[in-house]
Amino acid sequence: MWHGKTDEAITRLSELYGFLVTTEFADKAHDLLKYIANNKAYLVDYESRRTLGKVYTSSAIESGVESVINTRFKKKHKAQWNRESAHRVLQLRTSLASNQWAQDWQLVRQHIYKNAA
């Protein structure tokens, strides 16, 4: 799958599942096979992205999630978010973190004025 050969991965995993069908690993292999088959249109060809000099890891996203979301959701903090209220706060935090605040605020102001008119 690293090389973008999802169909080949499905074929090989199907063959492997055939050998594992009577073992304790059969359910896990089947779940993986089903996941890959259902999501193959969305799976990234990491090798071609790496070759083209594009981002191919999720480390930047994981770091962002850690700094923006997880710190607040950890149980040891007194103030916690619930899922219903988190979305708006996350929009503000990501806007600030990505230096998009001025542009985003301008769009909000235009929307407010448009609705008020």
Buried (B, 14 or more C-beta within 10 A) or exposed (E): BEEBEBEEBBEEBEEBBEEBEEEEBBEEBBEBBEEBBEEEEEEBBBBEBEEEEEEBEEEEEEEBEEEBBEEBEEEEEEEEBEEEEBEEEBEEBBBEEEEEEEEBEEEEEEEEEEEEE
